[in-house]
Amino acid sequence: MPCLFIVEGGLIGIEWRIKEGMPVETRNWVQSDFRPKARQTMTIAMKIKREVYLDYSASTPVDPRVIDAMMPYFSEVYGNSTSSHSQGRRGENAIEAARARVSQILNCQPSEVVFTSCGSESDNLAIRGAAWLASQQGRRARLITSPVEHSAVSNTVQQLGDLMDAEPVVVPVDRHGLIQADRFADACRRGAALASVIYANNEVGSVNDLAELAAIAREHGVLFHTDAVQAGGQLTLNVEQLGVDMLSLSAHKFYGPKGVGVLYIKDGIELPSVVTGGGHEGGRRAGTHNTAFIVGMAKALELAYSESEERLSHFRNRRDQLIDGLTSRVSGAQLTGHPVERLPSHASLVLPGIDANALLMHLDLNGIAASSGSACKTGNPEPSDVLLALGYSPDEARCGLRLSVGVQTTEADINYALDVLVDAVGKLRSLKREFAS
């Protein structure tokens, strides 16, 4: 790419544009030992790094239409929604309208929608609330989960075991990361305060049959919660069809803002409030409402499902392009998770002989954003707990790669990413052989 290289009075500047009409990006720095007497101008060739974002499972950009919906609630409608004056009432009306829109997508009553700050808080409210309810009733809290839950679930269950003598029960998963109904039924037969099962796994993308599992839990009188954070915008959230008692969502997974989430709680379930203070959210979650973010989340969720046919077709095409390209061009590449029952946007693989962190660094240097199999622990040299639970060896579990596509991902993006990945894997394997010899 051509760029303009300017030297003047010890100040060196580089300016370039990738395409005509794009903003000029400028880099300036001072070389104190260089004092030219006159302005010197020359044109040189510079390779511009392409940026390809393949980490939509971690977070998505906010849809411009969502931003437009949010804007009035930063500076025009800014009153506390619990205030009795007109500013407060306008905020409350916006929140209740958002609640109604979310409830339509979940096919539930508006009173069953609780607004939170994120998916992790939603998980905590459900799990801690169920454990505390059991304790209030004089029962030991038996909590059923799987070994592939998000840390917001697994760490919460572990802490409740450490601090209040709750009994964690972990139901094994199969090679694809899915809970088997017979094993889940065995765990439920002894009763439990709660079963919390992830809807779609964040590392390997596998989708559990929630309707079947929830029916088993209901048969044995066990409350059923699901972390549906990864499923938001891609899978059905119809709580009647799913049969769940509680469900967690986070807006930033479906092109909404960070810092706002939902917990669906079925009517009739009375959990102790984990966050105490005012009587917000029907006394179930205290804290001043973030009106703008709540409005934005409702808008993002509405857009995700009104445009789902087009979006999901696009996701599957780009995902399959990634999977087919990597499994055909990288020797030994193995798809992780279920080959069919998986998120439309999600590709995850094990690349034997490759250190995931070294690969991620190489990708980042080439403008590609991705995650390892243990996405929430990127940089951690320990093997992925999820891949270990699926039966992979510790060495294999250090070689996980997660690539997730989004609305903005193009065919050209995938082609570029595949070329960089194939080259990076070849170089890293070559270096490993050299060090081993």
TORKOL-4160 file (C-alpha; in steps of 0.2 Angstrom, whole numbers, padded with zeros to 4 digits, m for minus):
437
<pt num="1" X="0000" Y="0000" Z="0000"/>
<pt num="2" X="0007" Y="0017" Z="m0004"/>
<pt num="3" X="0009" Y="0029" Z="0010"/>
<pt num="4" X="0017" Y="0046" Z="0013"/>
<pt num="5" X="0033" Y="0047" Z="0023"/>
<pt num="6" X="0037" Y="0065" Z="0030"/>
<pt num="7" X="0052" Y="0071" Z="0039"/>
<pt num="8" X="0052" Y="0088" Z="0046"/>
<pt num="9" X="0062" Y="0096" Z="0061"/>
<pt num="10" X="0065" Y="0079" Z="0069"/>
<pt num="11" X="0047" Y="0074" Z="0068"/>
<pt num="12" X="0043" Y="0058" Z="0057"/>
<pt num="13" X="0025" Y="0055" Z="0052"/>
<pt num="14" X="0017" Y="0041" Z="0042"/>
<pt num="15" X="0000" Y="0043" Z="0034"/>
<pt num="16" X="m0009" Y="0031" Z="0024"/>
<pt num="17" X="m0027" Y="0026" Z="0018"/>
<pt num="18" X="m0032" Y="0008" Z="0014"/>
<pt num="19" X="m0046" Y="0014" Z="0002"/>
<pt num="20" X="m0050" Y="0031" Z="m0006"/>
<pt num="21" X="m0062" Y="0040" Z="0006"/>
<pt num="22" X="m0057" Y="0031" Z="0022"/>
<pt num="23" X="m0050" Y="0042" Z="0036"/>
<pt num="24" X="m0031" Y="0045" Z="0036"/>
<pt num="25" X="m0022" Y="0036" Z="0050"/>
<pt num="26" X="m0006" Y="0045" Z="0056"/>
<pt num="27" X="0008" Y="0039" Z="0066"/>
<pt num="28" X="0021" Y="0052" Z="0073"/>
<pt num="29" X="0036" Y="0051" Z="0084"/>
<pt num="30" X="0052" Y="0060" Z="0087"/>
<pt num="31" X="0070" Y="0055" Z="0083"/>
<pt num="32" X="0081" Y="0067" Z="0093"/>
<pt num="33" X="0097" Y="0063" Z="0084"/>
<pt num="34" X="0090" Y="0067" Z="0067"/>
<pt num="35" X="0089" Y="0086" Z="0062"/>
<pt num="36" X="0086" Y="0088" Z="0044"/>
<pt num="37" X="0089" Y="0105" Z="0037"/>
<pt num="38" X="0074" Y="0104" Z="0025"/>
<pt num="39" X="0058" Y="0095" Z="0023"/>
<pt num="40" X="0060" Y="0079" Z="0014"/>
<pt num="41" X="0046" Y="0069" Z="0006"/>
<pt num="42" X="0046" Y="0051" Z="m0001"/>
<pt num="43" X="0034" Y="0038" Z="m0005"/>
<pt num="44" X="0037" Y="0020" Z="0002"/>
<pt num="45" X="0027" Y="0004" Z="0002"/>
<pt num="46" X="0020" Y="m0002" Z="0018"/>
<pt num="47" X="0010" Y="m0018" Z="0021"/>
<pt num="48" X="m0007" Y="m0013" Z="0030"/>
<pt num="49" X="m0012" Y="m0027" Z="0043"/>
<pt num="50" X="m0030" Y="m0033" Z="0039"/>
<pt num="51" X="m0041" Y="m0034" Z="0055"/>
<pt num="52" X="m0053" Y="m0049" Z="0056"/>
<pt num="53" X="m0063" Y="m0052" Z="0071"/>
<pt num="54" X="m0067" Y="m0070" Z="0075"/>
<pt num="55" X="m0072" Y="m0069" Z="0093"/>
<pt num="56" X="m0090" Y="m0065" Z="0093"/>
<pt num="57" X="m0093" Y="m0078" Z="0106"/>
<pt num="58" X="m0084" Y="m0067" Z="0118"/>
<pt num="59" X="m0093" Y="m0051" Z="0113"/>
<pt num="60" X="m0101" Y="m0043" Z="0099"/>
<pt num="61" X="m0102" Y="m0024" Z="0093"/>
<pt num="62" X="m0117" Y="m0014" Z="0097"/>
<pt num="63" X="m0129" Y="m0013" Z="0083"/>
<pt num="64" X="m0131" Y="0005" Z="0077"/>
<pt num="65" X="m0150" Y="0004" Z="0078"/>
<pt num="66" X="m0147" Y="m0001" Z="0096"/>
<pt num="67" X="m0137" Y="0014" Z="0100"/>
<pt num="68" X="m0150" Y="0025" Z="0092"/>
<pt num="69" X="m0163" Y="0017" Z="0104"/>
<pt num="70" X="m0152" Y="0020" Z="0119"/>
<pt num="71" X="m0147" Y="0038" Z="0116"/>
<pt num="72" X="m0162" Y="0047" Z="0122"/>
<pt num="73" X="m0160" Y="0039" Z="0139"/>
<pt num="74" X="m0142" Y="0046" Z="0142"/>
<pt num="75" X="m0147" Y="0065" Z="0141"/>
<pt num="76" X="m0166" Y="0067" Z="0138"/>
<pt num="77" X="m0174" Y="0054" Z="0149"/>
<pt num="78" X="m0162" Y="0053" Z="0163"/>
<pt num="79" X="m0172" Y="0052" Z="0179"/>
<pt num="80" X="m0172" Y="0038" Z="0192"/>
<pt num="81" X="m0185" Y="0026" Z="0186"/>
<pt num="82" X="m0192" Y="0024" Z="0204"/>
<pt num="83" X="m0195" Y="0043" Z="0206"/>
<pt num="84" X="m0213" Y="0049" Z="0206"/>
<pt num="85" X="m0210" Y="0065" Z="0195"/>
<pt num="86" X="m0212" Y="0065" Z="0176"/>
<pt num="87" X="m0194" Y="0061" Z="0172"/>
<pt num="88" X="m0194" Y="0046" Z="0183"/>
<pt num="89" X="m0211" Y="0040" Z="0176"/>
<pt num="90" X="m0204" Y="0041" Z="0158"/>
<pt num="91" X="m0189" Y="0031" Z="0163"/>
<pt num="92" X="m0201" Y="0018" Z="0171"/>
<pt num="93" X="m0212" Y="0017" Z="0156"/>
<pt num="94" X="m0196" Y="0014" Z="0145"/>
<pt num="95" X="m0191" Y="0000" Z="0156"/>
<pt num="96" X="m0208" Y="m0008" Z="0157"/>
<pt num="97" X="m0209" Y="m0007" Z="0138"/>
<pt num="98" X="m0193" Y="m0016" Z="0137"/>
<pt num="99" X="m0198" Y="m0029" Z="0149"/>
<pt num="100" X="m0214" Y="m0032" Z="0138"/>
<pt num="101" X="m0203" Y="m0034" Z="0123"/>
<pt num="102" X="m0191" Y="m0046" Z="0131"/>
<pt num="103" X="m0206" Y="m0056" Z="0138"/>
<pt num="104" X="m0213" Y="m0058" Z="0120"/>
<pt num="105" X="m0197" Y="m0066" Z="0114"/>
<pt num="106" X="m0196" Y="m0078" Z="0129"/>
<pt num="107" X="m0215" Y="m0082" Z="0129"/>
<pt num="108" X="m0217" Y="m0077" Z="0147"/>
<pt num="109" X="m0226" Y="m0065" Z="0158"/>
<pt num="110" X="m0217" Y="m0048" Z="0160"/>
<pt num="111" X="m0217" Y="m0050" Z="0178"/>
<pt num="112" X="m0206" Y="m0065" Z="0176"/>
<pt num="113" X="m0192" Y="m0055" Z="0168"/>
<pt num="114" X="m0179" Y="m0048" Z="0180"/>
<pt num="115" X="m0166" Y="m0036" Z="0173"/>
<pt num="116" X="m0148" Y="m0038" Z="0179"/>
<pt num="117" X="m0130" Y="m0031" Z="0175"/>
<pt num="118" X="m0124" Y="m0047" Z="0166"/>
<pt num="119" X="m0126" Y="m0065" Z="0163"/>
<pt num="120" X="m0114" Y="m0069" Z="0177"/>
<pt num="121" X="m0125" Y="m0060" Z="0189"/>
<pt num="122" X="m0140" Y="m0068" Z="0182"/>
<pt num="123" X="m0132" Y="m0085" Z="0185"/>
<pt num="124" X="m0127" Y="m0080" Z="0203"/>
<pt num="125" X="m0145" Y="m0074" Z="0207"/>
<pt num="126" X="m0152" Y="m0091" Z="0202"/>
<pt num="127" X="m0140" Y="m0102" Z="0210"/>
<pt num="128" X="m0137" Y="m0093" Z="0226"/>
<pt num="129" X="m0156" Y="m0090" Z="0228"/>
<pt num="130" X="m0160" Y="m0108" Z="0226"/>
<pt num="131" X="m0146" Y="m0113" Z="0238"/>
<pt num="132" X="m0152" Y="m0100" Z="0251"/>
<pt num="133" X="m0170" Y="m0106" Z="0249"/>
<pt num="134" X="m0165" Y="m0124" Z="0253"/>
<pt num="135" X="m0156" Y="m0118" Z="0268"/>
<pt num="136" X="m0171" Y="m0108" Z="0274"/>
<pt num="137" X="m0181" Y="m0123" Z="0272"/>
<pt num="138" X="m0169" Y="m0133" Z="0283"/>
<pt num="139" X="m0162" Y="m0143" Z="0268"/>
<pt num="140" X="m0144" Y="m0145" Z="0263"/>
<pt num="141" X="m0142" Y="m0137" Z="0245"/>
<pt num="142" X="m0138" Y="m0151" Z="0233"/>
<pt num="143" X="m0133" Y="m0142" Z="0216"/>
<pt num="144" X="m0132" Y="m0152" Z="0200"/>
<pt num="145" X="m0121" Y="m0146" Z="0186"/>
<pt num="146" X="m0110" Y="m0152" Z="0173"/>
<pt num="147" X="m0091" Y="m0151" Z="0170"/>
<pt num="148" X="m0093" Y="m0139" Z="0155"/>
<pt num="149" X="m0102" Y="m0125" Z="0163"/>
<pt num="150" X="m0097" Y="m0107" Z="0162"/>
<pt num="151" X="m0086" Y="m0102" Z="0177"/>
<pt num="152" X="m0101" Y="m0090" Z="0183"/>
<pt num="153" X="m0110" Y="m0107" Z="0187"/>
<pt num="154" X="m0096" Y="m0119" Z="0192"/>
<pt num="155" X="m0086" Y="m0106" Z="0203"/>
<pt num="156" X="m0103" Y="m0101" Z="0211"/>
<pt num="157" X="m0107" Y="m0119" Z="0215"/>
<pt num="158" X="m0090" Y="m0122" Z="0222"/>
<pt num="159" X="m0090" Y="m0107" Z="0233"/>
<pt num="160" X="m0107" Y="m0112" Z="0240"/>
<pt num="161" X="m0100" Y="m0129" Z="0244"/>
<pt num="162" X="m0085" Y="m0121" Z="0253"/>
<pt num="163" X="m0095" Y="m0108" Z="0263"/>
<pt num="164" X="m0112" Y="m0116" Z="0266"/>
<pt num="165" X="m0109" Y="m0134" Z="0264"/>
<pt num="166" X="m0119" Y="m0136" Z="0248"/>
<pt num="167" X="m0117" Y="m0152" Z="0239"/>
<pt num="168" X="m0110" Y="m0150" Z="0221"/>
<pt num="169" X="m0115" Y="m0165" Z="0210"/>
<pt num="170" X="m0106" Y="m0165" Z="0193"/>
<pt num="171" X="m0115" Y="m0175" Z="0179"/>
<pt num="172" X="m0102" Y="m0181" Z="0166"/>
<pt num="173" X="m0103" Y="m0177" Z="0148"/>
<pt num="174" X="m0100" Y="m0187" Z="0132"/>
<pt num="175" X="m0086" Y="m0184" Z="0119"/>
<pt num="176" X="m0096" Y="m0169" Z="0112"/>
<pt num="177" X="m0099" Y="m0161" Z="0128"/>
<pt num="178" X="m0117" Y="m0165" Z="0130"/>
<pt num="179" X="m0126" Y="m0171" Z="0146"/>
<pt num="180" X="m0134" Y="m0189" Z="0144"/>
<pt num="181" X="m0152" Y="m0190" Z="0150"/>
<pt num="182" X="m0150" Y="m0206" Z="0159"/>
<pt num="183" X="m0135" Y="m0200" Z="0169"/>
<pt num="184" X="m0144" Y="m0183" Z="0173"/>
<pt num="185" X="m0160" Y="m0193" Z="0178"/>
<pt num="186" X="m0149" Y="m0203" Z="0191"/>
<pt num="187" X="m0143" Y="m0187" Z="0198"/>
<pt num="188" X="m0160" Y="m0180" Z="0200"/>
<pt num="189" X="m0168" Y="m0195" Z="0208"/>
<pt num="190" X="m0160" Y="m0191" Z="0225"/>
<pt num="191" X="m0168" Y="m0174" Z="0224"/>
<pt num="192" X="m0159" Y="m0157" Z="0223"/>
<pt num="193" X="m0161" Y="m0138" Z="0226"/>
<pt num="194" X="m0157" Y="m0134" Z="0208"/>
<pt num="195" X="m0150" Y="m0141" Z="0192"/>
<pt num="196" X="m0140" Y="m0129" Z="0182"/>
<pt num="197" X="m0136" Y="m0135" Z="0164"/>
<pt num="198" X="m0128" Y="m0124" Z="0150"/>
<pt num="199" X="m0139" Y="m0122" Z="0135"/>
<pt num="200" X="m0125" Y="m0119" Z="0122"/>
<pt num="201" X="m0107" Y="m0122" Z="0127"/>
<pt num="202" X="m0096" Y="m0107" Z="0126"/>
<pt num="203" X="m0080" Y="m0117" Z="0122"/>
<pt num="204" X="m0086" Y="m0130" Z="0110"/>
<pt num="205" X="m0103" Y="m0124" Z="0104"/>
<pt num="206" X="m0113" Y="m0140" Z="0108"/>
<pt num="207" X="m0131" Y="m0137" Z="0112"/>
<pt num="208" X="m0140" Y="m0148" Z="0125"/>
<pt num="209" X="m0157" Y="m0154" Z="0123"/>
<pt num="210" X="m0164" Y="m0143" Z="0137"/>
<pt num="211" X="m0183" Y="m0148" Z="0135"/>
<pt num="212" X="m0178" Y="m0166" Z="0139"/>
<pt num="213" X="m0167" Y="m0162" Z="0153"/>
<pt num="214" X="m0179" Y="m0150" Z="0161"/>
<pt num="215" X="m0193" Y="m0163" Z="0160"/>
<pt num="216" X="m0183" Y="m0175" Z="0169"/>
<pt num="217" X="m0179" Y="m0162" Z="0183"/>
<pt num="218" X="m0197" Y="m0157" Z="0184"/>
<pt num="219" X="m0202" Y="m0176" Z="0186"/>
<pt num="220" X="m0191" Y="m0176" Z="0201"/>
<pt num="221" X="m0196" Y="m0160" Z="0209"/>
<pt num="222" X="m0179" Y="m0151" Z="0205"/>
<pt num="223" X="m0179" Y="m0133" Z="0200"/>
<pt num="224" X="m0170" Y="m0131" Z="0183"/>
<pt num="225" X="m0159" Y="m0116" Z="0177"/>
<pt num="226" X="m0150" Y="m0114" Z="0161"/>
<pt num="227" X="m0136" Y="m0102" Z="0157"/>
<pt num="228" X="m0142" Y="m0097" Z="0140"/>
<pt num="229" X="m0129" Y="m0083" Z="0137"/>
<pt num="230" X="m0122" Y="m0091" Z="0121"/>
<pt num="231" X="m0139" Y="m0095" Z="0115"/>
<pt num="232" X="m0146" Y="m0078" Z="0115"/>
<pt num="233" X="m0150" Y="m0072" Z="0097"/>
<pt num="234" X="m0146" Y="m0089" Z="0089"/>
<pt num="235" X="m0157" Y="m0103" Z="0098"/>
<pt num="236" X="m0175" Y="m0102" Z="0103"/>
<pt num="237" X="m0178" Y="m0094" Z="0120"/>
<pt num="238" X="m0196" Y="m0100" Z="0122"/>
<pt num="239" X="m0197" Y="m0104" Z="0140"/>
<pt num="240" X="m0213" Y="m0114" Z="0138"/>
<pt num="241" X="m0205" Y="m0125" Z="0125"/>
<pt num="242" X="m0189" Y="m0127" Z="0134"/>
<pt num="243" X="m0198" Y="m0131" Z="0151"/>
<pt num="244" X="m0185" Y="m0121" Z="0161"/>
<pt num="245" X="m0188" Y="m0113" Z="0178"/>
<pt num="246" X="m0175" Y="m0100" Z="0176"/>
<pt num="247" X="m0164" Y="m0094" Z="0161"/>
<pt num="248" X="m0149" Y="m0081" Z="0160"/>
<pt num="249" X="m0145" Y="m0070" Z="0146"/>
<pt num="250" X="m0132" Y="m0056" Z="0143"/>
<pt num="251" X="m0135" Y="m0042" Z="0130"/>
<pt num="252" X="m0117" Y="m0041" Z="0123"/>
<pt num="253" X="m0118" Y="m0058" Z="0115"/>
<pt num="254" X="m0132" Y="m0052" Z="0103"/>
<pt num="255" X="m0126" Y="m0035" Z="0098"/>
<pt num="256" X="m0132" Y="m0026" Z="0113"/>
<pt num="257" X="m0122" Y="m0016" Z="0126"/>
<pt num="258" X="m0111" Y="m0024" Z="0139"/>
<pt num="259" X="m0117" Y="m0022" Z="0157"/>
<pt num="260" X="m0135" Y="m0028" Z="0156"/>
<pt num="261" X="m0143" Y="m0045" Z="0157"/>
<pt num="262" X="m0159" Y="m0054" Z="0161"/>
<pt num="263" X="m0164" Y="m0068" Z="0173"/>
<pt num="264" X="m0181" Y="m0076" Z="0169"/>
<pt num="265" X="m0189" Y="m0083" Z="0185"/>
<pt num="266" X="m0205" Y="m0093" Z="0183"/>
<pt num="267" X="m0220" Y="m0086" Z="0192"/>
<pt num="268" X="m0222" Y="m0095" Z="0209"/>
<pt num="269" X="m0203" Y="m0097" Z="0212"/>
<pt num="270" X="m0199" Y="m0086" Z="0227"/>
<pt num="271" X="m0180" Y="m0084" Z="0229"/>
<pt num="272" X="m0171" Y="m0074" Z="0243"/>
<pt num="273" X="m0164" Y="m0058" Z="0235"/>
<pt num="274" X="m0145" Y="m0060" Z="0233"/>
<pt num="275" X="m0143" Y="m0041" Z="0230"/>
<pt num="276" X="m0152" Y="m0032" Z="0244"/>
<pt num="277" X="m0157" Y="m0013" Z="0245"/>
<pt num="278" X="m0172" Y="m0005" Z="0237"/>
<pt num="279" X="m0187" Y="m0015" Z="0231"/>
<pt num="280" X="m0182" Y="m0015" Z="0213"/>
<pt num="281" X="m0187" Y="m0029" Z="0201"/>
<pt num="282" X="m0201" Y="m0034" Z="0212"/>
<pt num="283" X="m0189" Y="m0036" Z="0227"/>
<pt num="284" X="m0179" Y="m0049" Z="0218"/>
<pt num="285" X="m0164" Y="m0038" Z="0213"/>
<pt num="286" X="m0160" Y="m0021" Z="0221"/>
<pt num="287" X="m0151" Y="m0007" Z="0212"/>
<pt num="288" X="m0155" Y="0008" Z="0201"/>
<pt num="289" X="m0161" Y="0003" Z="0184"/>
<pt num="290" X="m0149" Y="0006" Z="0169"/>
<pt num="291" X="m0163" Y="0013" Z="0158"/>
<pt num="292" X="m0152" Y="0016" Z="0142"/>
<pt num="293" X="m0144" Y="m0002" Z="0143"/>
<pt num="294" X="m0161" Y="m0010" Z="0147"/>
<pt num="295" X="m0169" Y="m0002" Z="0132"/>
<pt num="296" X="m0154" Y="m0006" Z="0121"/>
<pt num="297" X="m0155" Y="m0025" Z="0126"/>
<pt num="298" X="m0173" Y="m0026" Z="0122"/>
<pt num="299" X="m0170" Y="m0018" Z="0105"/>
<pt num="300" X="m0155" Y="m0030" Z="0102"/>
<pt num="301" X="m0165" Y="m0045" Z="0106"/>
<pt num="302" X="m0179" Y="m0040" Z="0096"/>
<pt num="303" X="m0168" Y="m0037" Z="0081"/>
<pt num="304" X="m0159" Y="m0054" Z="0083"/>
<pt num="305" X="m0175" Y="m0063" Z="0082"/>
<pt num="306" X="m0184" Y="m0053" Z="0069"/>
<pt num="307" X="m0168" Y="m0055" Z="0057"/>
<pt num="308" X="m0164" Y="m0073" Z="0063"/>
<pt num="309" X="m0167" Y="m0082" Z="0047"/>
<pt num="310" X="m0155" Y="m0071" Z="0037"/>
<pt num="311" X="m0142" Y="m0070" Z="0051"/>
<pt num="312" X="m0142" Y="m0089" Z="0055"/>
<pt num="313" X="m0140" Y="m0093" Z="0037"/>
<pt num="314" X="m0125" Y="m0081" Z="0036"/>
<pt num="315" X="m0117" Y="m0088" Z="0052"/>
<pt num="316" X="m0118" Y="m0106" Z="0046"/>
<pt num="317" X="m0111" Y="m0102" Z="0029"/>
<pt num="318" X="m0096" Y="m0093" Z="0037"/>
<pt num="319" X="m0094" Y="m0106" Z="0051"/>
<pt num="320" X="m0094" Y="m0121" Z="0039"/>
<pt num="321" X="m0081" Y="m0112" Z="0028"/>
<pt num="322" X="m0070" Y="m0111" Z="0043"/>
<pt num="323" X="m0072" Y="m0129" Z="0048"/>
<pt num="324" X="m0070" Y="m0136" Z="0031"/>
<pt num="325" X="m0055" Y="m0125" Z="0027"/>
<pt num="326" X="m0046" Y="m0130" Z="0043"/>
<pt num="327" X="m0050" Y="m0148" Z="0043"/>
<pt num="328" X="m0045" Y="m0150" Z="0025"/>
<pt num="329" X="m0029" Y="m0139" Z="0026"/>
<pt num="330" X="m0022" Y="m0142" Z="0043"/>
<pt num="331" X="m0016" Y="m0160" Z="0046"/>
<pt num="332" X="m0023" Y="m0168" Z="0062"/>
<pt num="333" X="m0036" Y="m0154" Z="0065"/>
<pt num="334" X="m0051" Y="m0161" Z="0075"/>
<pt num="335" X="m0068" Y="m0153" Z="0077"/>
<pt num="336" X="m0073" Y="m0152" Z="0095"/>
<pt num="337" X="m0091" Y="m0152" Z="0101"/>
<pt num="338" X="m0105" Y="m0159" Z="0092"/>
<pt num="339" X="m0104" Y="m0159" Z="0073"/>
<pt num="340" X="m0122" Y="m0155" Z="0070"/>
<pt num="341" X="m0130" Y="m0149" Z="0087"/>
<pt num="342" X="m0119" Y="m0134" Z="0089"/>
<pt num="343" X="m0121" Y="m0115" Z="0088"/>
<pt num="344" X="m0123" Y="m0108" Z="0070"/>
<pt num="345" X="m0109" Y="m0096" Z="0073"/>
<pt num="346" X="m0096" Y="m0107" Z="0082"/>
<pt num="347" X="m0081" Y="m0117" Z="0076"/>
<pt num="348" X="m0069" Y="m0125" Z="0088"/>
<pt num="349" X="m0055" Y="m0137" Z="0085"/>
<pt num="350" X="m0040" Y="m0145" Z="0092"/>
<pt num="351" X="m0024" Y="m0143" Z="0082"/>
<pt num="352" X="m0012" Y="m0156" Z="0089"/>
<pt num="353" X="0006" Y="m0150" Z="0091"/>
<pt num="354" X="0001" Y="m0132" Z="0093"/>
<pt num="355" X="0002" Y="m0122" Z="0109"/>
<pt num="356" X="m0014" Y="m0112" Z="0109"/>
<pt num="357" X="m0007" Y="m0096" Z="0116"/>
<pt num="358" X="0007" Y="m0095" Z="0104"/>
<pt num="359" X="m0005" Y="m0097" Z="0090"/>
<pt num="360" X="m0016" Y="m0084" Z="0097"/>
<pt num="361" X="m0001" Y="m0072" Z="0098"/>
<pt num="362" X="0003" Y="m0076" Z="0080"/>
<pt num="363" X="m0015" Y="m0073" Z="0074"/>
<pt num="364" X="m0016" Y="m0056" Z="0084"/>
<pt num="365" X="0000" Y="m0050" Z="0075"/>
<pt num="366" X="m0009" Y="m0053" Z="0059"/>
<pt num="367" X="m0024" Y="m0044" Z="0064"/>
<pt num="368" X="m0035" Y="m0059" Z="0068"/>
<pt num="369" X="m0045" Y="m0059" Z="0085"/>
<pt num="370" X="m0048" Y="m0077" Z="0091"/>
<pt num="371" X="m0049" Y="m0087" Z="0107"/>
<pt num="372" X="m0042" Y="m0103" Z="0114"/>
<pt num="373" X="m0052" Y="m0118" Z="0119"/>
<pt num="374" X="m0051" Y="m0110" Z="0137"/>
<pt num="375" X="m0057" Y="m0093" Z="0131"/>
<pt num="376" X="m0060" Y="m0086" Z="0148"/>
<pt num="377" X="m0042" Y="m0091" Z="0153"/>
<pt num="378" X="m0033" Y="m0086" Z="0138"/>
<pt num="379" X="m0014" Y="m0084" Z="0143"/>
<pt num="380" X="m0016" Y="m0098" Z="0156"/>
<pt num="381" X="m0004" Y="m0113" Z="0152"/>
<pt num="382" X="m0016" Y="m0125" Z="0160"/>
<pt num="383" X="m0026" Y="m0137" Z="0149"/>
<pt num="384" X="m0044" Y="m0132" Z="0146"/>
<pt num="385" X="m0056" Y="m0140" Z="0159"/>
<pt num="386" X="m0069" Y="m0142" Z="0146"/>
<pt num="387" X="m0058" Y="m0151" Z="0134"/>
<pt num="388" X="m0052" Y="m0163" Z="0148"/>
<pt num="389" X="m0070" Y="m0166" Z="0152"/>
<pt num="390" X="m0073" Y="m0171" Z="0134"/>
<pt num="391" X="m0060" Y="m0184" Z="0136"/>
<pt num="392" X="m0045" Y="m0175" Z="0127"/>
<pt num="393" X="m0028" Y="m0178" Z="0134"/>
<pt num="394" X="m0019" Y="m0164" Z="0144"/>
<pt num="395" X="m0008" Y="m0161" Z="0128"/>
<pt num="396" X="m0023" Y="m0160" Z="0117"/>
<pt num="397" X="m0032" Y="m0149" Z="0129"/>
<pt num="398" X="m0019" Y="m0136" Z="0127"/>
<pt num="399" X="m0021" Y="m0135" Z="0108"/>
<pt num="400" X="m0039" Y="m0129" Z="0107"/>
<pt num="401" X="m0044" Y="m0115" Z="0096"/>
<pt num="402" X="m0061" Y="m0106" Z="0096"/>
<pt num="403" X="m0067" Y="m0096" Z="0081"/>
<pt num="404" X="m0084" Y="m0088" Z="0081"/>
<pt num="405" X="m0092" Y="m0078" Z="0066"/>
<pt num="406" X="m0104" Y="m0063" Z="0066"/>
<pt num="407" X="m0115" Y="m0052" Z="0056"/>
<pt num="408" X="m0100" Y="m0043" Z="0049"/>
<pt num="409" X="m0089" Y="m0058" Z="0044"/>
<pt num="410" X="m0086" Y="m0060" Z="0026"/>
<pt num="411" X="m0081" Y="m0074" Z="0015"/>
<pt num="412" X="m0065" Y="m0064" Z="0011"/>
<pt num="413" X="m0062" Y="m0063" Z="0030"/>
<pt num="414" X="m0063" Y="m0081" Z="0032"/>
<pt num="415" X="m0051" Y="m0084" Z="0017"/>
<pt num="416" X="m0038" Y="m0072" Z="0024"/>
<pt num="417" X="m0040" Y="m0081" Z="0042"/>
<pt num="418" X="m0038" Y="m0098" Z="0034"/>
<pt num="419" X="m0022" Y="m0093" Z="0025"/>
<pt num="420" X="m0014" Y="m0085" Z="0041"/>
<pt num="421" X="m0019" Y="m0100" Z="0051"/>
<pt num="422" X="m0012" Y="m0113" Z="0039"/>
<pt num="423" X="0004" Y="m0103" Z="0038"/>
<pt num="424" X="0005" Y="m0101" Z="0057"/>
<pt num="425" X="0002" Y="m0119" Z="0061"/>
<pt num="426" X="0016" Y="m0124" Z="0049"/>
<pt num="427" X="0028" Y="m0112" Z="0057"/>
<pt num="428" X="0024" Y="m0117" Z="0075"/>
<pt num="429" X="0025" Y="m0135" Z="0071"/>
<pt num="430" X="0042" Y="m0133" Z="0062"/>
<pt num="431" X="0049" Y="m0123" Z="0077"/>
<pt num="432" X="0043" Y="m0137" Z="0089"/>
<pt num="433" X="0052" Y="m0150" Z="0078"/>
<pt num="434" X="0068" Y="m0139" Z="0078"/>
<pt num="435" X="0068" Y="m0137" Z="0097"/>
<pt num="436" X="0065" Y="m0156" Z="0099"/>
<pt num="437" X="0079" Y="m0161" Z="0088"/>
